[in-house]
Amino acid sequence: MDEIPPATTTTPVTATPVVTAAAARGPKVTWRHSAEYLVFRSLVAVVEAVPLRTRDAIARGFAWFIHRVLPRKWTRYQVAADNLRQAFGPEMTDQRIDETIHQMWVHLFRMVGEMVLMPRKLQKTRLPEAIEFRNKGEVLRAMASGRPVLLLSGHYGNWEMAVSVFGLFGFRMGLVARDLDNPLLHRWFQNFRRYTGHVQIGKNGGSSQMVRQLEQRGSLALLGDQDAGGSGLFVDFFGRPASTFKSIGLLALEYQALICVGYARRLEETTPLGWPRFELGCEEVIDPRDCQSSDPLREITQKYTSALERVIRRAPEQYFWVHRRWKSVPKTREKRQRDRLKRAA
């Protein structure tokens, strides 16, 4: 994502990338990068060539292999299982945990296949049969408000689908994402995100571009559901304190930006042409001007974290549970743990 000319309430924002000489050269491509990219493009070619039922069978096959064959240490099975237990408590039995993790992998490989086909299949004329909108009016009012907008989601459903639909309707934005280690794969995903007019901004080192975007009343799309380390703000996520990035709330407060917590959840049915249907929804619009507490940053952060939790509860198998969301603990809790260990010693 990049600089955007000042937006009006009726004119879509157009992004203009800024490329330095160093960025143009890019990181060095190694033989390993080339090999990984060759495998990836081969899989892309297969996905593009086979019919829907075969693609679905391939997704299930990859998911079965990862879930049943690979060592669980490699697939972070225990991390996902612990996360599910912490999130849902006793209601999440071992059998249900195992099935949820299996379906999570099925969902992930389906999503990869959908991404590959999106430029061909996801057309504006086909959206009415492929997308079921929820709270569309709230999002449109936010996008047409003349204020900067943060479109916030998590690793849930098909998050790439969500922002692509905005681009098809002319709402261009900057997509904040981490640069991939493989420069060839990074370039492929960067070009993929550009097909609907968006521009990618590197998560690390892209703060100046984000600021320009918001100063010129542009929009940013970003994910806000990963552990923020010891410097994060601890708010409740599934009833447990989770370290959450402060930057989203700080940007909203500094630039009076509206936060739209959105998602694209895959539905069971398909379109007449076999493309999966999605519910594209807005769970909540958060306006920093409405904050009532003495700590508006915490209020905003808790609001969007709670909104993401409500979304995830509707289809837990469509959430990527392998992230260590509760990795960091509040310092007071760390101190209590150290004191207990000292007493035990």
Buried (B, 14 or more C-beta within 10 A) or exposed (E): BBBBEEBEEEEBBBBEBEEEEEEEEEEEEEEEBEEBBEEBEEBBEBBEEBEBEEBBEBBBEBBEEBBEEEEBEEBBBEBBBBBBBBBBEEEBEEEEBBEBBBBBBBBBBBBBBBBBBBEEBBEEEBBEEBBBBBBEEBBBEBBBBEBBBBBBBBBBBBBBBBBBBBBBEBBBBBBBBEBBEBBBBBBBBBEBBBBBBBBBBBBEEBBEBBEBBBBBBBBBBBBBBBBBEEEBBBBEBBEEBBBBBBBBBBBBBEBEBBBBBBBBBBBEEBBEEEBBBBBBBBBBBBBBEEBEEEEBBBBBBBBBBBBBBEBBEBBBBBBBBBBBBBBBBBEEEEEEEEEEEEEEE
